[in-house]
């Protein structure tokens, strides 16, 4: 399966073209303000490097959140637009499972892999998984207050990744924080999407809470109504 995957959810950007589990080409951008202009050129770049066209793709995948409001809008809008223009199916993968997927081999046998993203405002975005050949979710993505972490996190041995790893580990002694696992690699987005059934509907952003900025009347930027 040929999968074009990208992530723009946490500030930076990652694009990868994966076929049969092998990354054929990739591009990365660490400037959040550049993503609006750079994402499509990055996609064109990896297609050219892989020698493929949109018509050769079997699936397009993007992270849907949680993450920055602007980053999620960029990624999901581009993915959905490409799906409409090319007729290729579009899949959504949560940012938390993409982070956790990179650490499958680092967890003790039968242990947990926890992804924790700094959600600011005294919260972490958290999801727990059981490690195996693939990740098995044992909780839903949630915005958890720091004071409630101990009750929400799994007991026993495991690893925790993401920008909130150190904070989560301090609330659950059995979890080992893994440094260097706080950036999403689009290769893992592709692997997760390829392991699932083809999506029946286009992805939507996953907002675990309303964004900080609101317009008069309760509207979100862009005229959206909070979910």
C-alpha positions in Angstrom: 0.0 0.0 0.0 1.3 3.4 -0.9 0.5 6.0 1.8 1.1 9.7 1.7 1.1 10.8 5.4 1.7 14.1 7.1 1.5 15.8 10.5 1.1 19.4 11.4 -0.6 19.0 14.8 2.1 20.0 17.2 3.7 23.1 15.6 6.2 21.5 13.2 5.5 19.5 10.1 6.4 16.0 8.8 5.6 14.5 5.4 6.4 10.9 4.3 5.6 8.6 1.5 5.5 5.0 2.6 5.0 1.9 0.4 4.9 -1.6 1.8 6.2 -0.3 5.2 9.3 1.3 3.6 9.7 5.1 3.6 10.4 6.2 0.0 10.8 9.9 0.7 10.3 12.4 3.5 10.4 16.1 4.3 10.3 18.0 7.6 9.6 21.6 8.7 10.3 22.9 12.2 8.9 26.4 11.6 5.2 26.5 12.6 4.5 29.8 10.8 5.9 28.3 7.5 3.5 25.4 7.4 0.7 27.2 5.6 3.0 27.9 2.7 5.3 24.8 3.0 3.0 21.9 3.4 1.9 21.5 -0.2 5.4 22.0 -1.6 6.7 19.4 0.9 4.0 17.0 -0.4 5.0 17.6 -4.0 8.7 17.2 -3.0 8.2 13.7 -1.5 6.0 12.6 -4.4 8.7 13.7 -6.9 11.5 12.0 -4.9 9.5 8.8 -4.8 8.7 9.0 -8.5 5.0 8.8 -7.9 1.9 10.8 -8.7 -1.3 11.3 -6.7 -3.0 8.7 -8.9 -0.5 6.1 -7.7 -1.5 6.6 -4.0 -3.8 4.1 -2.1 -4.3 6.3 0.9 -3.7 9.8 2.3 -3.3 10.1 6.1 -3.1 13.0 8.5 -3.0 13.6 12.2 -6.3 15.0 13.5 -5.3 16.0 17.0 -5.1 16.8 19.8 -2.7 19.7 19.0 -2.6 23.3 18.1 -5.8 24.7 16.6 -4.1 26.3 13.6 -2.0 23.2 12.9 -4.9 20.8 12.9 -6.9 23.0 10.6 -4.0 23.1 8.1 -3.4 19.4 8.1 -7.0 18.3 7.9 -8.0 20.9 5.3 -5.1 19.9 3.0 -5.8 16.2 3.4 -9.5 16.6 2.7 -8.8 18.9 -0.2 -6.4 16.4 -1.8 -8.9 13.6 -1.2 -11.6 15.5 -3.1 -9.2 16.5 -5.9 -7.7 13.1 -6.4 -10.4 10.6 -5.3 -7.9 9.0 -2.9 -9.3 7.9 0.5 -8.2 10.0 3.4 -7.7 8.6 7.0 -7.2 10.4 10.3 -4.8 9.3 13.0 -4.7 10.9 16.5 -1.5 12.7 17.5 -1.3 10.6 20.6 -1.3 7.3 18.9 1.3 8.5 16.4 3.6 9.5 19.2 3.0 6.2 21.0 3.6 4.1 17.9 7.2 5.2 17.8 7.8 3.7 21.2 6.2 0.2 20.8 9.5 -1.5 21.0 10.6 0.4 24.1 7.8 -0.8 26.4 8.3 -3.8 28.7 6.5 -7.0 27.6 2.8 -6.6 28.5 3.4 -3.0 29.6 1.8 0.3 28.7 2.7 3.0 26.3 1.3 6.3 27.3 1.4 9.4 25.1 1.1 12.7 27.0 1.1 16.2 25.3 1.4 19.4 27.2 -2.0 20.9 26.8 -1.2 24.0 28.9 -3.7 25.6 31.2 -2.9 22.9 33.8 -3.7 20.0 31.6 -2.2 17.2 29.6 -3.7 15.5 26.6 -3.3 11.8 27.4 -4.0 8.4 25.9 -2.8 5.0 27.1 -2.1 1.9 25.0 -1.1 -1.7 25.5 2.1 -2.6 23.5 2.0 -5.5 21.1 2.6 -6.0 17.4 0.4 -2.9 17.1 -1.0 -0.5 19.7 -4.1 -1.5 21.5 -5.9 1.6 23.0 -6.9 1.1 26.7 -8.3 4.6 27.1 -9.8 7.4 24.9 -7.9 10.6 24.2 -8.6 13.0 27.1 -7.6 16.4 28.5 -6.7 15.6 32.0 -6.1 18.1 34.8 -2.7 17.7 36.4 -4.3 17.0 39.8 -6.2 14.0 38.3 -3.3 12.4 36.4 -2.5 9.7 39.1 -6.1 8.4 38.9 -6.2 8.4 35.0 -2.8 6.9 34.2 -2.3 3.1 34.1 -0.7 1.3 37.0 2.3 -1.0 36.5 5.3 -0.7 34.3 5.4 1.2 31.0 6.9 4.1 29.1 5.5 7.5 28.4 6.3 9.8 25.5 5.5 13.3 24.3 6.0 16.8 25.6 4.2 16.0 28.8 6.1 12.7 29.5 8.1 14.0 32.5 5.0 15.4 34.2 3.0 12.2 33.6 5.8 10.0 34.9 6.0 12.0 38.1 2.3 11.1 38.8 2.8 7.4 37.9 6.0 5.9 39.3 5.8 2.8 37.1 6.1 4.9 33.9 9.5 5.7 32.4 9.7 8.9 30.4 11.5 8.5 27.1 13.3 11.7 26.0 13.4 12.4 22.3 9.9 11.1 21.6 8.0 14.3 21.5 8.0 15.0 17.7 5.6 13.1 15.4 7.2 11.3 12.5 4.8 10.9 9.5 6.1 7.4 8.9 4.2 6.3 12.0 1.1 8.1 10.8 1.3 6.1 7.6 1.9 2.8 9.5 -1.2 3.2 11.7 -3.4 4.3 8.8 -2.3 1.4 6.6 -3.1 -1.2 9.3 -6.8 -0.2 9.4 -9.8 -0.7 7.2 -10.2 2.1 4.5 -12.1 5.0 6.1 -15.7 5.6 5.2 -15.7 9.3 5.9 -13.2 12.1 5.7 -11.4 13.0 8.9 -12.3 15.8 11.3 -10.1 17.6 13.8 -10.1 16.2 17.3 -10.5 19.1 19.7 -10.4 18.0 23.3 -11.3 21.5 24.4 -12.2 24.8 22.7 -9.2 27.0 21.6 -8.0 29.9 23.7 -9.0 32.5 21.1 -12.7 33.1 20.5 -14.6 35.7 18.5 -17.6 37.7 19.9 -20.7 35.5 20.2 -18.8 32.4 21.0 -17.6 31.7 17.5 -14.1 30.2 17.0 -11.6 31.6 14.5 -12.9 30.8 11.0 -16.5 31.1 12.1 -16.7 27.6 13.5 -19.0 26.8 16.5 -17.4 25.0 19.4 -18.2 21.3 19.5 
